[in-house]
Every structure is written in structure tokens, then in C-alpha cells.
Amino acid sequence: MIKIRLELQLKTRLELFYFMVYSSMACYYPFLAVYLMNRRLTYVQIGIIFAVQSLVGIIAQPLWGYITDKYLSKKKAVIINLLACSLVIFLFIPANSFLAIAAAVVALVAFQCAITPISDSYCYEIVEKNPKMQFGKIRLLGSVSFALVALILGKAIDYWGINISFWVYSFFMLCTLYFFFGIKHNEGSTVGRPGFGDLVSVMKNYRFTLFVVSVMLLSIMQGAHGGYIPMLIEKTGGSVSTIGIVWFAQAMSELPIFFLGNRIIKRFGELNIYLLAVALYAVRMFLSSISGDYVTVIAVQLMQGITYPFYILSVIQYVNKEVPDKIKASGMSIMSSLGFGLGGFIGSIMGGSIIEGYDVFVLYKAITIVCIAAFGVGMLLKIKDSKNKTFPSL
């Protein structure tokens, strides 16, 4: 009876953590482009800011992952980063020049980029030791909070201005810190500390490396789409509050798959579900590229309910399966840095340049092609797997 109660308390704490941390993210990511336009930056400058954001992640994520595995614990690393983010966010309020804004982004992302991969790894470790828990069902609370906060904050920004988002961000980060601090879980102390050779051996595994390449290509699309969808909405007749509605619709549509995702992935396999997500992303980006009004844009983004949960759940499970226990945080950080970060960097640079030279509709056609390339690399991995029942390193 006591064990059941402790498991329930642990699950509740994890759910509250995800609810609060994604509430914080909803104050930043959906409205960063709005903030940059509010500060009168050009499209090229906006693209550079997004690229800087990705570049910092590329550098900081594997560094945090290695420091976490080598010197800290996952819990300590997340606590440090949560506290730092709650303070650094206020650098955005006085920033008015391009350089000041870039410095604020660098300072924030240096800490913020580590929160998701390390906390996901930490949560997955807990879930593996508690079979009654499912990562997808815990993570779906993040989608709920992201949706609600994005919707409400979009209207609040219309009324109070963009700076209100930074105050709310700090409040939610402190709430996240409170709930995360109360999570009781003993991280495995018997697992050896990693060396540089362990990281090299992971990168020599062709299954891991090809998967990272595919995720990197898909993240080019995500970097461009996530950064420039406000321009698409504006171009098709929407406003700031419409942006909040889009993010609300996207996040709420994720709930069913996050609830059932683990069961579906177990039934069909991580790689197959990942490929399905990539194919649907290509369809979604193409439909976005031919949308004539913001209502159609919102309708198309409801495909997020399938694409994103299948994508993120399959990536997390694939990495956890391929990476040895003692470098779980490093493995997830490598994926976040090279897969998510490098792809996002390229997408940001490419997106700003294409919009400046052409328009946002051409950008969405370009990232449709990138999705097809990501699918091709994923299929190459699937073909190699079918030919190799044993999985040798490169």
C-alpha cells in the first residue's frame, strides 16, 4: 500500500514538472518571432537570431550531457538550469539592439537547451523502473500546459505587450523548480562514469549515426517552421492572438497520441513510427505552403496531433535503446545537439534567407523537400537493418 502511494506521488510530481516546464516554454518559443519583429529586426537578422539559438544548443547540449554524466546527477543538472533560466530571461526586457538581443538569447539558451534532453532521460529512467508508468502519458501534460498558456498568453500580449511573456516565463520556471526538487528518485550509482571513448563508440554505431542524420534533416524543417510560422500566419491574414490559437490547436491535438503512443510504438517499432511521422510532416509542410488563409493554416497544423508525438516518442525510445546506460544523458544530448540543434541552425539561416529573397510560401515548399530527404535517410537505415540481423559498428 505504501509502495503504491509512493509511486502515485512520484507520477504526480513528474506530471506537474512537465506541466510547468512546458508552460514556461510556451512563453518563449511561440512568441520569439513576435518579440523580434516588435524590436524591428529584419528578416535576415531574425534568421541569424534563430541560428544563434540553435548554434548555442549545438555547443551547450553535449557539454551539459557530458558534465551531467561525469560530474553531476541528472537531477542536479536540471535544477541548476531551471534556476538559471528563471533569472536570465529578464535580459530580454531591456534589450533593444540586435547585439543585446543576441546576447540575451545566448545566455538563456546556454541553460535552457539542457533541460528537455536531461529531464526526458531522467523521467525515462524512472519509467523503466516503474512499469505501471508510461512516458507518453506523463509527457502529455506538457502538451496540455503548452496549449493553454500559448492561447492565453497570445491574448495577454495583445493587451499588455510582449514583455509580459518574460515575467510569466520566470514564474513558471520557479514553479517547475519547486515540483522537480520534490521528485524522490535514486539515480543508479553502480553505473560507471563515462569516458570520451564511450561517446566515440556510440557515434561509430551506424544505427545511431544514420538516425541522428535523419533527425537533423527533419529538424531543418522544424527550425524553419517553428521560427517562421508567425510570418505564414501574418501573410495569410492572422494576428498575434491567432498565433496563440495555432499553438493551442497544435498542442491539444497531441494528447490522444501521447496517451496511446507507447503502446503503438511497442506494437509497430520505433523506426516504423518515426518514418510515418516524417512522411506526414512532408504532407503537412506542403499543405501549409499552399494555404491561402490563416484558418486553413490552423486546420493543417492539427496534423501536429500525429506528427509530433510519434516523432518525439520514437526518437526518445530509439536513443534509449541504442545508447549504453552510463551515457544516457550524453546520448540524448548528442541527439539534441547534432540532431535537433544543427538541423534547427540550418533551418533558421535558410528560412530567413528564403523569406528575404522570395516569400514564406517558397520556404514551406523547400522544407517539404527536406522532409522527403529525412525520410530517405530513415529508409536507408531500415533497409540496412533488414540486411543485417546483427548490428556491427562502422
C-alpha positions in Angstrom: 0.0 0.0 0.0 2.8 2.4 0.9 4.7 1.5 -2.3 1.6 2.3 -4.4 1.2 5.6 -2.7 4.8 6.5 -3.3 4.5 5.5 -7.0 1.4 7.7 -7.3 3.3 10.7 -5.6 6.2 10.2 -8.0 4.0 10.1 -11.0 2.1 13.2 -9.9 5.4 15.1 -9.4 6.6 14.1 -12.8 3.3 15.2 -14.4 3.4 18.6 -12.6 7.0 19.0 -13.7 6.1 18.5 -17.3 3.0 20.7 -17.0 5.1 23.6 -15.6 8.2 23.3 -17.7 6.2 23.3 -20.9 4.1 26.2 -19.6 7.5 28.1 -19.4 8.4 27.0 -23.0 5.1 28.3 -24.2 6.0 31.8 -23.0 9.2 31.8 -25.2 9.1 29.7 -28.3 5.8 30.6 -29.9 6.3 34.3 -29.4 10.1 34.8 -30.0 9.5 35.8 -33.6 6.8 38.3 -32.4 9.4 39.7 -29.9 12.0 40.1 -32.7 9.6 41.8 -35.0 8.5 44.0 -32.2 12.1 45.1 -31.8 12.1 45.9 -35.5 14.7 43.4 -36.6 14.9 42.5 -40.3 14.1 39.0 -41.6 17.8 38.3 -42.1 18.5 39.5 -38.5 15.6 37.3 -37.2 17.1 34.3 -39.1 20.5 35.0 -37.5 19.0 35.1 -34.0 17.3 31.8 -34.6 20.5 30.4 -36.0 22.5 31.7 -32.9 19.9 30.0 -30.7 20.4 26.7 -32.5 24.2 27.1 -32.5 24.4 27.6 -28.8 22.3 24.5 -28.3 24.7 22.5 -30.6 27.6 23.5 -28.3 26.0 23.5 -24.9 23.8 20.4 -25.1 26.6 17.7 -25.4 28.7 19.7 -22.9 25.9 19.6 -20.4 25.2 16.0 -21.1 28.9 15.1 -20.5 29.1 17.2 -17.4 25.9 15.6 -16.1 27.1 12.0 -16.7 30.7 12.7 -15.5 30.4 15.0 -12.5 26.7 15.8 -11.6 23.5 13.8 -11.5 20.6 14.4 -13.9 18.6 16.0 -11.1 21.3 18.5 -10.0 21.9 19.5 -13.7 18.2 20.2 -14.3 17.9 22.2 -11.0 20.9 24.4 -12.0 19.4 25.0 -15.4 15.9 25.8 -14.2 17.1 28.3 -11.6 19.4 30.0 -14.2 16.6 30.3 -16.7 14.3 31.9 -14.2 16.8 34.7 -13.8 18.4 35.1 -17.3 15.1 35.6 -19.0 14.9 39.2 -17.7 17.8 40.1 -20.0 15.2 40.3 -22.9 13.2 43.2 -21.4 15.9 46.0 -21.7 17.4 44.5 -24.9 16.6 46.7 -27.9 19.6 46.4 -30.2 20.4 43.4 -32.4 23.6 42.6 -30.3 21.8 42.9 -27.0 19.0 40.6 -28.1 21.6 38.1 -29.4 23.4 38.2 -26.1 20.2 37.5 -24.2 19.4 34.6 -26.5 22.9 33.1 -26.0 22.6 33.4 -22.2 19.2 31.9 -22.0 19.7 29.0 -24.4 23.0 28.0 -22.8 20.9 26.8 -19.8 17.5 26.2 -21.4 18.7 23.8 -24.1 19.8 21.2 -21.5 16.5 21.0 -19.6 14.5 18.9 -22.0 17.0 16.2 -23.0 18.3 15.6 -19.5 14.9 15.7 -17.8 13.5 13.3 -20.5 16.4 10.9 -19.8 15.7 11.3 -16.1 12.0 10.6 -16.5 12.6 7.7 -18.8 14.9 6.2 -16.3 12.2 6.4 -13.6 9.6 5.0 -16.0 11.8 2.0 -16.8 11.9 1.2 -13.0 8.2 1.6 -12.6 6.4 -0.5 -15.2 3.0 0.9 -14.4 4.1 4.4 -15.6 4.2 5.4 -19.3 6.3 8.2 -20.6 3.8 9.3 -23.2 1.0 9.7 -20.6 3.3 11.8 -18.3 4.6 13.9 -21.2 1.1 14.7 -22.5 0.6 17.1 -19.5 3.3 19.2 -21.2 1.2 19.5 -24.3 -1.9 20.5 -22.3 0.0 23.3 -20.5 1.8 24.4 -23.7 -1.6 24.7 -25.4 -3.4 26.6 -22.6 -0.5 29.0 -21.9 0.1 29.8 -25.6 -3.6 30.5 -26.1 -4.0 32.8 -23.0 -0.6 34.5 -23.4 -1.3 35.4 -27.1 -4.3 37.5 -25.9 -2.3 38.9 -22.9 0.5 40.1 -25.2 -2.1 41.8 -27.4 -3.2 43.7 -24.2 0.0 44.2 -22.1 2.8 43.9 -24.7 5.4 41.3 -25.4 7.4 41.8 -22.1 4.6 40.1 -20.1 5.8 36.8 -21.5 9.1 37.0 -19.8 7.6 37.7 -16.3 5.3 34.7 -16.8 8.2 32.6 -18.0 10.2 33.2 -14.9 7.2 32.4 -12.7 6.6 29.1 -14.3 10.3 28.2 -14.2 10.3 28.7 -10.5 7.2 26.6 -10.1 8.9 23.9 -12.2 11.9 24.1 -9.9 9.7 23.5 -6.9 8.0 20.4 -8.3 11.1 18.9 -9.7 13.0 19.4 -6.5 10.4 17.3 -4.7 10.9 14.2 -7.0 12.3 11.3 -5.0 14.4 9.0 -7.1 17.8 7.4 -6.6 19.8 7.5 -9.8 21.8 4.4 -10.4 25.1 4.8 -8.6 26.6 1.5 -9.8 26.8 2.6 -13.3 30.4 3.6 -14.3 31.3 7.2 -15.2 31.7 7.6 -18.9 34.9 8.4 -20.8 35.4 10.1 -24.2 35.9 6.7 -25.7 32.3 5.8 -24.8 31.0 8.7 -26.8 33.1 7.8 -29.8 31.8 4.2 -29.7 28.2 5.5 -29.8 28.9 7.6 -32.8 30.5 4.6 -34.6 27.3 2.7 -34.3 25.7 3.1 -37.8 22.2 2.8 -36.4 22.7 5.7 -34.1 24.6 7.9 -36.6 22.2 7.4 -39.5 19.3 8.1 -37.2 20.9 11.3 -36.0 21.4 12.4 -39.6 17.7 11.8 -40.4 16.6 13.7 -37.3 19.0 16.5 -38.2 17.4 16.8 -41.7 13.9 16.8 -40.2 15.0 19.4 -37.7 15.9 21.7 -40.5 12.1 21.7 -41.3 11.2 22.2 -37.6 13.7 25.1 -37.2 12.2 26.9 -40.2 8.6 26.0 -39.4 8.8 26.8 -35.7 10.5 30.1 -36.2 8.6 31.4 -39.2 5.1 30.1 -38.8 4.2 33.5 -37.3 5.1 35.0 -40.7 2.9 32.5 -42.5 0.0 33.4 -40.2 0.6 37.1 -40.7 0.9 36.6 -44.5 -2.5 34.8 -44.6 -4.3 37.4 -42.5 -3.8 36.4 -38.9 -2.5 38.3 -35.8 -0.6 37.7 -32.5 -3.7 36.2 -30.8 -4.0 33.9 -33.9 -0.5 32.7 -33.2 -1.7 31.7 -29.7 -4.6 29.8 -31.3 -2.4 27.9 -33.7 0.0 26.7 -30.9 -3.1 25.9 -28.7 -4.6 23.8 -31.6 -1.3 22.1 -32.2 -0.6 21.2 -28.6 -4.1 20.0 -27.8 -4.2 17.8 -30.9 -1.1 15.9 -29.5 -3.0 14.5 -26.4 -4.5 11.2 -27.9 -1.2 10.0 -29.4 0.8 10.9 -26.3 -1.7 8.9 -24.3 -1.5 5.8 -26.6 1.9 6.4 -28.2 3.9 3.9 -26.1 1.5 1.1 -26.9 1.5 1.9 -30.6 5.3 2.1 -30.8 5.7 -1.2 -28.9 3.3 -2.7 -31.5 4.9 -1.4 -34.7 8.5 -0.4 -33.6 10.3 2.9 -33.1 11.8 3.2 -36.6 8.5 2.5 -38.4 6.6 5.0 -36.3 9.4 7.6 -36.9 9.1 7.1 -40.7 5.4 7.5 -40.5 5.8 10.8 -38.7 8.4 12.1 -41.2 6.1 11.2 -44.2 3.2 13.0 -42.6 5.4 16.0 -41.8 6.2 16.3 -45.5 2.5 16.3 -46.3 1.8 18.9 -43.6 4.5 21.3 -44.8 3.3 21.0 -48.4 -0.3 21.8 -47.4 1.0 24.8 -45.4 2.8 26.0 -48.5 -0.4 26.2 -50.5 -2.7 27.6 -47.7 -4.5 30.8 -48.7 -5.8 32.0 -45.4 -5.0 31.6 -41.7 -8.0 29.4 -41.0 -6.6 26.8 -43.4 -3.2 27.2 -41.8 -4.7 26.4 -38.4 -6.6 23.4 -39.8 -3.4 22.0 -41.4 -1.4 22.3 -38.1 -3.9 19.9 -36.5 -1.7 17.2 -38.1 0.6 18.0 -35.3 -1.5 15.6 -33.3 0.1 12.7 -35.2 3.4 14.0 -36.4 5.0 15.4 -33.3 4.0 12.8 -30.6 5.1 9.9 -32.9 8.3 11.8 -33.8 9.4 12.7 -30.2 8.4 9.4 -28.6 10.1 7.3 -31.3 13.3 9.4 -31.1 13.5 9.1 -27.3 12.8 5.4 -27.3 15.2 4.8 -30.1 18.1 6.7 -28.4 17.4 5.0 -25.0 17.6 1.6 -26.8 20.8 2.3 -28.7 22.8 4.1 -26.0 24.5 2.4 -23.0 23.2 3.1 -19.6 26.2 5.1 -18.3 25.9 7.7 -21.1 22.2 8.1 -21.4 22.3 11.8 -20.7 25.2 12.2 -23.1 23.4 10.2 -25.8 20.3 12.2 -25.5 22.3 15.4 -25.6 24.2 14.3 -28.7 20.8 13.7 -30.4 19.6 17.1 -29.2 22.7 18.9 -30.3 23.5 17.3 -33.6 20.0 16.1 -34.5 17.8 18.9 -33.2 20.3 21.7 -32.8 22.3 21.5 -36.0 19.2 21.0 -38.0 17.5 23.9 -36.4 20.6 26.1 -37.1 20.5 25.3 -40.8 16.7 25.8 -40.9 16.9 29.2 -39.2 19.6 30.5 -41.6 17.9 29.0 -44.6 14.4 30.3 -43.5 15.5 33.9 -43.1 17.3 34.0 -46.4 14.5 32.4 -48.4 11.8 34.7 -46.9 14.0 37.7 -47.6 14.7 36.7 -51.2 11.3 35.1 -52.0 8.5 34.6 -49.6 7.2 32.3 -46.8 5.3 30.0 -49.2 8.6 29.2 -51.1 10.1 28.4 -47.7 7.4 25.9 -46.9 7.9 24.2 -50.3 11.7 24.0 -49.6 11.2 22.4 -46.2 8.8 19.9 -47.7 11.8 18.6 -49.9 13.9 18.5 -46.7 11.3 16.2 -45.1 11.5 13.9 -48.1 15.3 13.7 -47.7 14.9 12.9 -44.0 12.5 10.1 -44.9 15.0 8.8 -47.5 17.8 8.5 -44.8 15.4 6.8 -42.4 14.5 4.3 -45.1 18.2 3.6 -45.8 18.6 2.7 -42.1 15.6 0.4 -42.3 17.0 -1.3 -45.4 20.4 -1.8 -43.7 18.6 -3.2 -40.7 16.8 -5.7 -42.8 20.1 -6.8 -44.3 22.0 -7.0 -41.0 20.3 -9.1 -38.3 23.4 -8.3 -36.2 24.3 -4.7 -35.9 28.0 -4.1 -36.3 29.7 -0.8 -35.8 31.0 1.2 -38.8 
